[in-house]
């Protein structure tokens, strides 16, 4: 027993978890761990690091911290503007929450600046986690300009860790179990991605005591956003698009163009939809119920009639989403704004490539290589290209303040997706007024989607008009 | 591996049974042969063309999902040519030219007017055809990893099991003690998979429990992919029982239970004999060493009270037969090293040498007689020669 008392208890980082060298003997601290029967040591999730140290300090325990592998540093900002009132309020709320929390601000409201000031406040090794390579490049450039330290990059073929490093969710998910002890501050940009099963471990497997989540729309349809409080911190600040339209974001309007199908397309659409609905009605369960869609897909693959119904479903949907009439409406919009910047969103890549081949308009999809993306975005921002087509990859993060026209040619009924797309055109520029066109077929298939998208305060001022 | 939509299994009471193909079934061998044959002429064609050829070959097979699964595994054997770096730049120039045409038009112009303007400057049909020649479907096949019809069917059976293990948190494998040499290879593979294991000697063999390190604290990281990689080597064991609890979304957990009679074949038999380059070179250099002979593939050994470790290499004295095993701890093995010291504290073992990367701090007081040498990234024989002599 005398030996056990003499040996201090050590805390180690092990593959995204924390391990005590032996039981601390203090019930309150040991309660934060579980007994690992494989190694006969107490083990805890790494994100409990701060709570473990705070408990040990409060109990005045002799705990040797061998887990921490991040540096303290003086990180001063230069050349960055002072936070605006909404940013200052967000920062203040985050600091009051002991440097753990989520800030919800609309796109274009300056979330990156909030992140920069958080880095200055924490002044520790920092990892900024972003969802796309475009955002990785953007954060890297902004951090490089604002901080006097080399900025690392992990992802997109780069593997360079520095005191402040930017990475993607995909990359971070791969290295967290070996490097989750190397950052004292984690910034999750577009943090609504984090609760996804494949990404959650980035927060759980890291010891960072400081955590900041940034998002324009924290809420997820699957409800998983509720776990953000445990793994990042509580929602500490929220400002809506409507509150910021004018002074911070560009004023905007949303126009819905309802497009009738041509006679031939309507006949095909009607026939396909009837085939699909006849099969669905005979299923004996509601397709809109829990797992209804998955059950439909499963059942439809078992019989020739089911496979025919599934093919019919796809055909009627394709017509509704990308009818010839819609493409004509898009052409009219592009011609009206051909001297401006028009960003066109579609539901799938197939439509993007179809339009791109037809009109020789540029596109960005997940297939586009980073160098080409940069070149395309630069040419678009610079005015060499008036139109840019994309499906979902630019829903988040593209920073082209010159864009003032958005066209949603097709998409899901997700409110988040629609708000994010709106956000792409709202970055403030003197004299700018943004327009988001929503082109919808006059079909049952798309009517519901349009209605669901409109359920957000930012989208309630929609002006509907039929297209000619 | 197979995507979720291509997995086939039966659920009977508490069990889940992956679909298994009989490698000797004539119609299956015929289909697999035709699919595998597509690979023979694949080089020089596009991925899209190969995908279409595979669809043609598999259409009409009475089990469409099986045919699609086999075709997917064949498609995975293609290695595609990297597109030219100029493709993106050429495309951008073409788009800029098109933008100029668009802006030159009157606001009331129709798409047909635009096409006419464009056609005056470029061969529109050719431009459209070649516009995305660098997309995966349009990329040329540079190389293929050929496989036989029989190997394709075995791959399929393994992929069905792996597809279920993806949804498991833990896999346990029971192995008779007569297969300790094969078990050594399986344990070595674990190191590549970043999994932790508990090996317990049992009355007539070993129980190997394999899982992700964070599982015990409920960390939500799915270790399914690593477990599925691990499962691919289990069939090197001549006898085994593999057990896993499979949690498919929206369904109650089911038990997966298979043994060697299922007929799985490991695709990694050659890889398991892999010896790291620096150790291979060291073995070559030491081939003529007058005193010590190196074994780059030693057997597992007991450590501590009841655990086992897999040494990375061993040395045997040419005259006396005295043998030392060497276990290496790289920079990412800090916790494992600490654990090993604790085990050695309960049962000293002077014939086990521990090589520790210099990035891991070593507290001399905690060594308690363990034989430790240091290295930086790569191990050199000279680093521990003195320990052997001592």
Interface residues (C-beta under 8 A of the other chain):
Chain A: X12 X13 X14 X15 X16 X17 X19 X21 X33 X34 X36 X37 X38 X39 X41 X43 X44 X45 X46 X66 X176 X177 X178 X197 X198 X200 X201 X204 X205 X291 X294 X301 X328 X331 X334 X335 X336 X338 X339 X353 X356 X357 X358 X359 X360 X361 X362 X367 X368 X369 X371 X372 X375 X376 X379 X384 X385 X386 X387
Chain B: X65 X85 X88 X89 X91 X92 X94 X95 X96 X97 X98 X99 X102 X103 X105 X107 X108 X109 X110 X111 X114 X118 X127 X128 X131 X132 X134 X135 X136 X194 X196 X198 X209 X212 X213 X214 X216 X217 X218 X219 X220 X221 X222 X250 X332 X334 X335 X338 X339 X361
